[in-house]
Amino acid sequence: MGETIERDGLCFCCGADNEHGLRMSISYPQPGLAEADIQIPRWFSGWKSMTHGGLLSTLLDEIMAHACIGTGRRAVTAELTVRFQKPVETGTRIRAVGKMEEARGRVLSTTGWLYDEEGSIVASGTARFIAEKIQP
């Protein structure tokens, strides 16, 4: 990978061209904020009927990356911390929200939350991203 971060339609989470992906539709209600609603496919189960924690981590990573994109900056994950608070049954809908909290040079700090249909937090996370160099 060079200094430029390029997008294509094959992202597992948001890529419209990935036939095996989630094809998340992400909105940007304000700069630095990203939101999406996702129905968890049943094949992402860990234990019986319970969404695998790796998928929940992936969703947090994705929505926090899009919080960065919502400020006009493309970045890659440098560090991700996830806290699981409640099991998520497969087949249900969750809401993902990501917020860019701070930018220090190329390091972007974010927070993300996953909510169940009742509005309770099921998982939350923080991440630091490294943004591509801004071209003069």
C-alpha positions as CSV (number, residue, x, y, z in Angstrom):
1,M,0.0,0.0,0.0
2,G,1.3,3.4,-0.9
3,E,0.6,6.8,0.6
4,T,-2.8,7.0,-1.1
5,I,-5.8,5.1,0.2
6,E,-8.2,4.1,-2.6
7,R,-11.8,3.0,-2.3
8,D,-13.5,0.5,-4.6
9,G,-16.9,-1.2,-4.5
10,L,-15.6,-4.4,-2.9
11,C,-15.5,-3.4,0.8
12,F,-17.0,-6.3,2.8
13,C,-19.1,-3.9,4.8
14,C,-20.2,-1.1,2.5
15,G,-19.2,-2.2,-1.0
16,A,-22.1,-2.3,-3.4
17,D,-20.1,-4.6,-5.8
18,N,-19.4,-7.3,-3.1
19,E,-21.9,-10.0,-3.7
20,H,-20.9,-11.6,-0.3
21,G,-20.8,-8.4,1.6
22,L,-23.2,-6.6,3.9
23,R,-23.8,-3.6,1.5
24,M,-24.3,-1.2,4.4
25,S,-25.9,2.1,3.5
26,I,-24.2,4.7,5.5
27,S,-25.4,8.3,6.1
28,Y,-23.5,11.4,7.3
29,P,-25.9,13.6,9.2
30,Q,-23.1,16.0,10.0
31,P,-19.3,16.2,9.5
32,G,-17.5,13.5,11.6
33,L,-20.7,11.5,12.2
34,A,-21.7,8.3,10.4
35,E,-24.8,6.2,10.9
36,A,-26.2,2.9,9.5
37,D,-28.9,0.3,10.2
38,I,-27.9,-3.3,9.6
39,Q,-29.9,-6.5,9.8
40,I,-27.5,-9.2,11.0
41,P,-27.6,-12.2,8.7
42,R,-28.1,-15.5,10.4
43,W,-24.9,-17.0,9.0
44,F,-22.9,-14.6,11.3
45,S,-23.6,-16.6,14.4
46,G,-21.0,-17.6,17.0
47,W,-22.9,-19.5,19.5
48,K,-26.5,-20.6,18.7
49,S,-28.5,-17.6,17.4
50,M,-25.8,-15.2,18.9
51,T,-24.0,-12.8,16.5
52,H,-20.2,-13.5,16.4
53,G,-18.2,-10.8,18.3
54,G,-15.9,-10.5,15.4
55,L,-18.7,-9.2,13.2
56,L,-19.7,-6.7,15.8
57,S,-16.1,-5.5,16.0
58,T,-16.0,-5.3,12.2
59,L,-19.2,-3.1,12.2
60,L,-17.7,-0.8,14.8
61,D,-14.5,-0.5,12.8
62,E,-16.5,0.3,9.6
63,I,-18.7,2.9,11.1
64,M,-15.8,4.7,12.8
65,A,-13.9,4.6,9.6
66,H,-16.9,6.3,7.9
67,A,-16.9,8.9,10.6
68,C,-13.4,9.8,9.4
69,I,-14.7,9.7,5.7
70,G,-17.5,12.1,6.8
71,T,-14.8,14.7,7.5
72,G,-13.3,14.3,4.0
73,R,-10.4,12.2,5.2
74,R,-9.6,8.6,4.2
75,A,-7.8,6.5,6.8
76,V,-6.9,3.0,7.9
77,T,-7.3,1.5,11.3
78,A,-4.3,1.6,13.6
79,E,-5.9,0.5,16.8
80,L,-9.3,-0.8,17.8
81,T,-10.8,-1.5,21.2
82,V,-14.3,-3.1,21.6
83,R,-16.4,-3.6,24.7
84,F,-19.3,-6.0,24.4
85,Q,-22.2,-5.2,26.6
86,K,-25.1,-7.4,25.5
87,P,-25.6,-10.4,23.2
88,V,-27.1,-9.7,19.7
89,E,-29.4,-12.3,18.3
90,T,-28.8,-13.0,14.6
91,G,-31.5,-11.9,12.3
92,T,-32.2,-8.7,14.2
93,R,-31.5,-5.1,13.3
94,I,-28.9,-2.9,14.9
95,R,-28.0,0.7,14.5
96,A,-24.3,1.7,14.2
97,V,-23.1,5.2,15.0
98,G,-19.5,6.5,14.7
99,K,-18.1,9.8,15.7
100,M,-14.7,11.3,15.0
101,E,-13.6,12.9,18.3
102,E,-10.2,14.4,17.5
103,A,-7.7,14.9,14.8
104,R,-4.0,15.3,15.7
105,G,-2.1,15.5,12.4
106,R,-2.7,12.2,10.6
107,V,-4.0,10.4,13.8
108,L,-7.8,10.5,14.0
109,S,-9.5,9.3,17.2
110,T,-13.0,7.9,17.0
111,T,-15.8,6.4,19.1
112,G,-18.5,4.0,18.0
113,W,-21.7,2.4,19.3
114,L,-24.0,-0.4,18.3
115,Y,-27.6,-0.2,19.4
116,D,-30.3,-2.9,19.5
117,E,-33.9,-2.3,18.3
118,E,-34.8,-1.0,21.8
119,G,-32.1,1.6,21.7
120,S,-29.8,-0.1,24.2
121,I,-26.0,-0.2,23.6
122,V,-24.9,-3.7,22.7
123,A,-21.3,-2.9,22.0
124,S,-19.1,0.2,21.9
125,G,-15.6,0.9,20.8
126,T,-12.8,3.4,20.3
127,A,-10.3,3.4,17.5
128,R,-7.4,5.4,16.1
129,F,-7.0,5.7,12.4
130,I,-4.0,6.9,10.3
131,A,-5.2,9.3,7.6
132,E,-3.6,9.5,4.2
133,K,-1.2,12.4,3.7
134,I,-2.9,15.5,2.6
135,Q,-1.5,16.4,-0.8
136,P,-0.3,20.1,-1.2
